[in-house]
Amino acid sequence: MIPEQEAIRFVTLDSIPHFEWLEKPVTDTVNTGGGTLLKGVYVLTSFDSGHWVIPAFELSGGLKTDTIPVDVVFSDFNPEQPYHDIKDILEDDPVQTKAGGGMRLPAVLLLLLLLYLRLRRKKPVGPLPAVIAISPF
């Protein structure tokens, strides 16, 4: 909470040791009766496992944030399952992708043509009922 008479200075961070940014920080302010509440949302990731502490940052005139302890752990895994090594990124073949996508339109057109021909075909007429000739007189 920043007192009302204090100027609001937003925290600008370019890096935090052992962490990487996933998204640009989103900062918001809320005016309350006792001052201004400054809220920042930072989305981070870390590949260094262990116990790390995000240090306190100075806002203005000696006002500081709290330190934030973070435990970075590995995700659970089953040692009974076979090991799969990390694979390199594979490049996509744009020619193959276009060829596969280009076959959809002719296939849909052929399907529609077959459907049209089946519905258009005349159904065979069964035997006609016997016509009884009645004399007009």
MDAnalysis code that builds the backbone (N, CA, C; Angstrom):
import MDAnalysis as mda
import numpy as np

u = mda.Universe.empty(411, n_residues=137, atom_resindex=np.repeat(np.arange(137), 3), trajectory=True)
u.add_TopologyAttr("name", ["N", "CA", "C"] * 137)
u.add_TopologyAttr("resid", np.arange(1, 138))
u.add_TopologyAttr("resname", ["MET", "ILE", "PRO", "GLU", "GLN", "GLU", "ALA", "ILE", "ARG", "PHE", "VAL", "THR", "LEU", "ASP", "SER", "ILE", "PRO", "HIS", "PHE", "GLU", "TRP", "LEU", "GLU", "LYS", "PRO", "VAL", "THR", "ASP", "THR", "VAL", "ASN", "THR", "GLY", "GLY", "GLY", "THR", "LEU", "LEU", "LYS", "GLY", "VAL", "TYR", "VAL", "LEU", "THR", "SER", "PHE", "ASP", "SER", "GLY", "HIS", "TRP", "VAL", "ILE", "PRO", "ALA", "PHE", "GLU", "LEU", "SER", "GLY", "GLY", "LEU", "LYS", "THR", "ASP", "THR", "ILE", "PRO", "VAL", "ASP", "VAL", "VAL", "PHE", "SER", "ASP", "PHE", "ASN", "PRO", "GLU", "GLN", "PRO", "TYR", "HIS", "ASP", "ILE", "LYS", "ASP", "ILE", "LEU", "GLU", "ASP", "ASP", "PRO", "VAL", "GLN", "THR", "LYS", "ALA", "GLY", "GLY", "GLY", "MET", "ARG", "LEU", "PRO", "ALA", "VAL", "LEU", "LEU", "LEU", "LEU", "LEU", "LEU", "LEU", "TYR", "LEU", "ARG", "LEU", "ARG", "ARG", "LYS", "LYS", "PRO", "VAL", "GLY", "PRO", "LEU", "PRO", "ALA", "VAL", "ILE", "ALA", "ILE", "SER", "PRO", "PHE"])
u.atoms.positions = np.array([
    [0.857, -1.163, 0.000],
    [0.000, 0.000, 0.000],
    [0.903, 1.224, 0.000],
    [0.660, 2.132, -0.920],
    [1.433, 3.367, -1.028],
    [0.588, 4.486, -0.434],
    [1.130, 5.259, 0.519],
    [0.350, 6.357, 1.104],
    [-0.102, 7.345, 0.031],
    [-1.223, 8.033, 0.312],
    [-1.820, 8.923, -0.683],
    [-0.894, 10.048, -1.115],
    [-0.061, 10.574, -0.216],
    [0.778, 11.708, -0.573],
    [2.015, 11.284, -1.369],
    [2.333, 9.991, -1.419],
    [3.502, 9.506, -2.150],
    [3.192, 9.400, -3.639],
    [4.201, 9.699, -4.461],
    [4.066, 9.520, -5.913],
    [4.145, 8.027, -6.234],
    [3.359, 7.606, -7.223],
    [3.341, 6.197, -7.610],
    [4.413, 5.980, -8.672],
    [5.340, 5.095, -8.363],
    [6.381, 4.723, -9.316],
    [6.253, 3.223, -9.551],
    [6.065, 2.874, -10.801],
    [5.901, 1.467, -11.132],
    [7.258, 0.770, -11.133],
    [7.274, -0.481, -10.733],
    [8.500, -1.266, -10.688],
    [8.814, -1.735, -12.098],
    [10.023, -1.474, -12.541],
    [10.449, -1.982, -13.850],
    [11.576, -2.971, -13.609],
    [11.329, -4.198, -13.956],
    [12.305, -5.274, -13.769],
    [12.717, -5.787, -15.135],
    [14.010, -5.956, -15.327],
    [14.436, -6.535, -16.591],
    [14.863, -7.987, -16.416],
    [15.266, -8.356, -15.205],
    [15.621, -9.752, -14.971],
    [15.552, -10.054, -13.473],
    [15.333, -11.329, -13.186],
    [15.359, -11.840, -11.819],
    [16.250, -13.080, -11.874],
    [17.257, -13.184, -11.016],
    [18.156, -14.331, -11.068],
    [17.394, -15.655, -10.950],
    [17.745, -16.624, -11.779],
    [17.209, -17.989, -11.798],
    [15.797, -18.069, -12.388],
    [15.258, -16.978, -12.910],
    [13.909, -16.984, -13.471],
    [13.916, -16.350, -14.853],
    [12.943, -16.741, -15.673],
    [12.756, -16.170, -17.002],
    [11.314, -15.712, -17.137],
    [11.099, -14.646, -17.892],
    [9.755, -14.106, -18.116],
    [9.020, -14.964, -19.132],
    [7.760, -15.265, -18.847],
    [6.887, -15.923, -19.825],
    [5.969, -14.921, -20.500],
    [5.559, -13.895, -19.779],
    [4.665, -12.866, -20.314],
    [5.124, -11.507, -19.810],
    [4.701, -10.473, -20.519],
    [4.996, -9.110, -20.092],
    [4.213, -8.832, -18.798],
    [4.839, -8.175, -17.800],
    [4.141, -7.917, -16.532],
    [2.900, -7.032, -16.728],
    [1.848, -7.306, -15.949],
    [0.618, -6.526, -15.960],
    [0.516, -5.824, -14.604],
    [0.427, -4.484, -14.612],
    [0.378, -3.708, -13.379],
    [-0.959, -2.991, -13.283],
    [-1.520, -2.957, -12.054],
    [-2.819, -2.318, -11.823],
    [-2.753, -1.549, -10.507],
    [-3.515, -0.449, -10.417],
    [-3.596, 0.324, -9.178],
    [-5.043, 0.382, -8.715],
    [-5.242, 0.368, -7.398],
    [-6.570, 0.470, -6.803],
    [-6.502, 1.541, -5.715],
    [-7.349, 2.564, -5.829],
    [-7.391, 3.617, -4.810],
    [-8.283, 3.166, -3.664],
    [-7.729, 3.231, -2.450],
    [-8.480, 2.887, -1.246],
    [-8.472, 4.099, -0.333],
    [-9.151, 4.031, 0.772],
    [-9.209, 5.152, 1.707],
    [-7.863, 5.485, 2.322],
    [-7.000, 4.488, 2.504],
    [-5.726, 4.715, 3.161],
    [-4.570, 4.956, 2.210],
    [-4.780, 4.838, 0.926],
    [-3.698, 5.032, -0.036],
    [-3.991, 4.293, -1.324],
    [-2.938, 4.010, -2.061],
    [-3.073, 3.335, -3.354],
    [-2.433, 1.960, -3.255],
    [-3.177, 0.947, -3.678],
    [-2.676, -0.414, -3.701],
    [-2.116, -0.665, -5.097],
    [-0.866, -1.040, -5.174],
    [-0.194, -1.315, -6.442],
    [-0.088, -2.827, -6.586],
    [-0.658, -3.356, -7.662],
    [-0.676, -4.803, -7.865],
    [-0.007, -5.118, -9.195],
    [0.959, -6.023, -9.163],
    [1.661, -6.439, -10.375],
    [1.563, -7.938, -10.544],
    [1.281, -8.394, -11.753],
    [1.212, -9.822, -12.050],
    [2.372, -10.148, -12.987],
    [3.263, -11.006, -12.509],
    [4.447, -11.401, -13.257],
    [4.376, -12.910, -13.484],
    [4.493, -13.339, -14.731],
    [4.456, -14.767, -15.054],
    [5.885, -15.194, -15.372],
    [6.426, -16.073, -14.504],
    [7.816, -16.492, -14.595],
    [7.921, -18.002, -14.723],
    [9.072, -18.457, -15.153],
    [9.393, -19.880, -15.137],
    [10.840, -20.016, -14.703],
    [11.209, -21.212, -14.267],
    [12.585, -21.460, -13.856],
    [12.955, -22.888, -14.215],
    [14.193, -23.050, -14.644],
    [14.711, -24.380, -14.953],
    [15.778, -24.800, -13.941],
    [16.036, -23.941, -12.949],
    [16.994, -24.237, -11.891],
    [16.216, -24.704, -10.669],
    [16.302, -25.997, -10.359],
    [15.568, -26.489, -9.200],
    [16.264, -26.042, -7.920],
    [15.488, -25.891, -6.870],
    [16.026, -25.493, -5.581],
    [15.135, -24.461, -4.920],
    [15.622, -23.918, -3.826],
    [14.896, -22.882, -3.082],
    [15.511, -21.537, -3.457],
    [14.723, -20.676, -4.074],
    [15.192, -19.360, -4.508],
    [14.345, -18.291, -3.835],
    [14.911, -17.113, -3.709],
    [14.195, -15.996, -3.107],
    [14.210, -14.848, -4.107],
    [13.004, -14.412, -4.494],
    [12.900, -13.228, -5.337],
    [13.134, -12.046, -4.405],
    [14.139, -11.216, -4.690],
    [14.510, -10.158, -3.741],
    [13.454, -9.064, -3.648],
    [13.569, -8.243, -2.603],
    [12.673, -7.100, -2.427],
    [13.052, -6.027, -3.448],
    [12.045, -5.337, -3.973],
    [12.275, -4.274, -4.941],
    [11.818, -2.955, -4.340],
    [12.609, -1.908, -4.550],
    [12.278, -0.597, -4.007],
    [11.275, 0.087, -4.924],
    [10.166, 0.532, -4.319],
    [9.136, 1.217, -5.086],
    [9.445, 2.704, -5.170],
    [9.497, 3.381, -4.035],
    [9.831, 4.814, -4.009],
    [10.111, 5.232, -2.585],
    [11.046, 6.164, -2.412],
    [11.305, 6.756, -1.109],
    [11.500, 5.777, 0.023],
    [12.181, 4.685, -0.207],
    [12.435, 3.732, 0.864],
    [11.365, 2.662, 1.004],
    [10.233, 2.756, 0.264],
    [9.207, 1.705, 0.308],
    [9.687, 0.509, -0.508],
    [9.603, -0.682, 0.103],
    [10.067, -1.888, -0.566],
    [8.988, -2.962, -0.533],
    [9.064, -3.846, -1.497],
    [8.186, -5.008, -1.514],
    [8.763, -6.057, -0.577],
    [7.998, -7.075, -0.274],
    [8.500, -8.199, 0.501],
    [9.313, -9.112, -0.413],
    [10.186, -9.903, 0.186],
    [10.863, -10.945, -0.577],
    [9.882, -12.103, -0.763],
    [10.064, -12.849, -1.842],
    [9.144, -13.950, -2.139],
    [9.952, -15.235, -2.256],
    [9.766, -16.167, -1.303],
    [10.466, -17.452, -1.427],
    [9.746, -18.353, -2.435],
    [10.541, -19.024, -3.267],
    [9.985, -19.903, -4.298],
    [10.756, -21.216, -4.267],
    [10.027, -22.343, -4.236],
    [10.636, -23.662, -4.353],
    [10.394, -24.176, -5.762],
    [11.463, -24.391, -6.501],
    [11.369, -24.924, -7.859],
    [11.715, -26.397, -7.781],
    [10.770, -27.260, -8.160],
    [10.959, -28.709, -8.061],
    [10.740, -29.350, -9.426],
    [11.261, -30.559, -9.546],
    [11.026, -31.336, -10.757],
    [9.610, -31.895, -10.718],
    [9.036, -32.131, -11.883],
    [7.727, -32.767, -11.918],
    [7.887, -34.251, -11.606],
    [6.819, -34.853, -11.083],
    [6.850, -36.265, -10.730],
    [7.016, -37.122, -11.978],
    [7.719, -38.227, -11.821],
    [7.862, -39.163, -12.919],
    [7.909, -40.571, -12.351],
    [7.616, -41.532, -13.206],
    [7.607, -42.928, -12.803],
    [8.912, -43.566, -13.288],
    [9.803, -43.989, -12.387],
    [11.070, -44.576, -12.835],
    [10.891, -45.937, -13.507],
    [9.712, -46.537, -13.400],
    [9.449, -47.820, -14.034],
    [9.199, -47.680, -15.540],
    [8.810, -46.475, -15.979],
    [8.548, -46.273, -17.401],
    [9.863, -46.109, -18.152],
    [9.870, -46.465, -19.454],
    [11.108, -46.336, -20.222],
    [11.503, -44.870, -20.389],
    [12.804, -44.651, -20.500],
    [13.357, -43.310, -20.631],
    [13.205, -42.828, -22.070],
    [12.722, -41.613, -22.252],
    [12.615, -41.009, -23.578],
    [13.487, -39.761, -23.592],
    [14.480, -39.765, -24.443],
    [15.391, -38.638, -24.529],
    [14.695, -37.429, -25.143],
    [15.194, -36.240, -24.838],
    [14.645, -35.013, -25.410],
    [15.003, -34.979, -26.886],
    [14.034, -34.705, -27.727],
    [14.258, -34.703, -29.166],
    [14.439, -33.278, -29.664],
    [15.175, -33.138, -30.749],
    [15.362, -31.837, -31.373],
    [14.079, -31.390, -32.051],
    [13.994, -30.095, -32.318],
    [12.850, -29.538, -33.032],
    [12.950, -29.950, -34.490],
    [11.864, -30.470, -35.042],
    [11.828, -30.895, -36.436],
    [11.230, -29.795, -37.290],
    [11.856, -29.550, -38.421],
    [11.341, -28.551, -39.350],
    [10.188, -29.150, -40.140],
    [9.195, -28.340, -40.430],
    [8.036, -28.767, -41.194],
    [8.327, -28.603, -42.678],
    [7.875, -29.548, -43.497],
    [8.040, -29.462, -44.946],
    [6.824, -28.744, -45.515],
    [6.965, -27.464, -45.940],
    [5.793, -26.707, -46.404],
    [5.159, -27.302, -47.650],
    [5.933, -27.971, -48.503],
    [5.369, -28.569, -49.728],
    [4.432, -29.704, -49.351],
    [4.854, -30.536, -48.410],
    [4.023, -31.664, -47.982],
    [2.746, -31.164, -47.300],
    [2.838, -30.114, -46.522],
    [1.676, -29.574, -45.827],
    [0.656, -29.046, -46.826],
    [1.123, -28.323, -47.832],
    [0.207, -27.787, -48.837],
    [-0.425, -28.899, -49.658],
    [0.333, -29.952, -49.962],
    [-0.224, -31.050, -50.754],
    [-1.330, -31.754, -49.976],
    [-1.123, -31.977, -48.690],
    [-2.144, -32.631, -47.879],
    [-3.389, -31.784, -47.760],
    [-3.226, -30.480, -47.590],
    [-4.361, -29.575, -47.466],
    [-5.073, -29.371, -48.785],
    [-4.333, -29.473, -49.903],
    [-4.924, -29.273, -51.220],
    [-5.803, -30.432, -51.660],
    [-5.721, -31.571, -51.005],
    [-6.521, -32.741, -51.394],
    [-7.894, -32.726, -50.733],
    [-8.107, -31.857, -49.797],
    [-9.406, -31.825, -49.117],
    [-10.508, -31.319, -50.036],
    [-10.241, -30.264, -50.769],
    [-11.256, -29.676, -51.637],
    [-11.719, -30.660, -52.713],
    [-10.828, -31.318, -53.478],
    [-11.320, -32.300, -54.458],
    [-12.078, -33.455, -53.809],
    [-11.663, -33.884, -52.629],
    [-12.363, -34.985, -51.962],
    [-13.777, -34.563, -51.571],
    [-13.940, -33.348, -51.073],
    [-15.272, -32.856, -50.697],
    [-16.136, -32.693, -51.944],
    [-15.574, -32.170, -53.031],
    [-16.340, -32.008, -54.275],
    [-16.787, -33.359, -54.832],
    [-15.904, -34.358, -54.794],
    [-16.265, -35.692, -55.265],
    [-17.379, -36.287, -54.409],
    [-17.304, -36.096, -53.105],
    [-18.346, -36.592, -52.203],
    [-19.694, -35.929, -52.510],
    [-19.678, -34.618, -52.712],
    [-20.919, -33.908, -53.038],
    [-21.486, -34.362, -54.379],
    [-20.625, -34.594, -55.382],
    [-21.084, -35.077, -56.703],
    [-21.730, -36.454, -56.576],
    [-21.124, -37.362, -55.821],
    [-21.701, -38.693, -55.642],
    [-23.042, -38.627, -54.914],
    [-23.147, -37.763, -53.929],
    [-24.393, -37.592, -53.204],
    [-25.484, -37.045, -54.127],
    [-25.143, -36.069, -54.957],
    [-26.097, -35.479, -55.901],
    [-26.582, -36.526, -56.899],
    [-25.659, -37.315, -57.454],
    [-26.048, -38.332, -58.435],
    [-26.924, -39.411, -57.800],
    [-26.649, -39.763, -56.574],
    [-27.469, -40.791, -55.918],
    [-28.886, -40.290, -55.656],
    [-29.002, -39.018, -55.210],
    [-30.337, -38.474, -54.943],
    [-31.096, -38.176, -56.235],
    [-30.405, -37.887, -57.323],
    [-31.038, -37.536, -58.593],
    [-31.549, -38.770, -59.343],
    [-30.940, -39.911, -59.100],
    [-31.306, -41.129, -59.805],
    [-32.767, -41.474, -59.522],
    [-33.482, -41.841, -60.622],
    [-34.904, -42.198, -60.476],
    [-35.012, -43.572, -59.852],
    [-35.953, -43.681, -58.975],
    [-36.180, -44.958, -58.310],
    [-36.989, -45.857, -59.251],
    [-36.684, -47.135, -59.301],
    [-37.440, -48.030, -60.194],
    [-38.907, -48.107, -59.750],
    [-39.760, -48.084, -60.734],
    [-41.192, -48.135, -60.469],
    [-41.605, -49.603, -60.462],
    [-42.332, -50.017, -59.468],
    [-42.802, -51.398, -59.357],
    [-43.923, -51.667, -60.381],
    [-44.480, -52.829, -60.358],
    [-45.568, -53.143, -61.309],
    [-46.773, -52.222, -61.083],
    [-47.315, -51.735, -62.192],
    [-48.461, -50.837, -62.123],
    [-49.719, -51.608, -61.782],
    [-50.623, -51.014, -61.039],
    [-51.866, -51.723, -60.739],
    [-52.704, -51.887, -62.022],
    [-53.421, -52.949, -62.045],
    [-54.262, -53.243, -63.234],
    [-55.347, -52.157, -63.373],
    [-55.509, -51.656, -64.612],
    [-56.509, -50.615, -64.883],
    [-57.768, -51.321, -65.395],
    [-58.850, -51.067, -64.724],
    [-60.110, -51.676, -65.157],
    [-60.786, -50.701, -66.105],
    [-61.011, -51.170, -67.284],
    [-61.656, -50.313, -68.292],
    [-63.165, -50.309, -68.045],
    [-63.720, -49.117, -67.868],
    [-65.150, -48.957, -67.668],
    [-65.709, -48.268, -68.879],
    [-66.776, -48.775, -69.336],
    [-67.433, -48.208, -70.518],
    [-68.038, -46.871, -70.156],
    [-67.852, -45.848, -71.010],
    [-68.425, -44.552, -70.731],
    [-69.960, -44.572, -70.792],
    [-70.556, -45.615, -71.375],
    [-72.030, -45.651, -71.495],
    [-72.647, -46.414, -70.413],
])
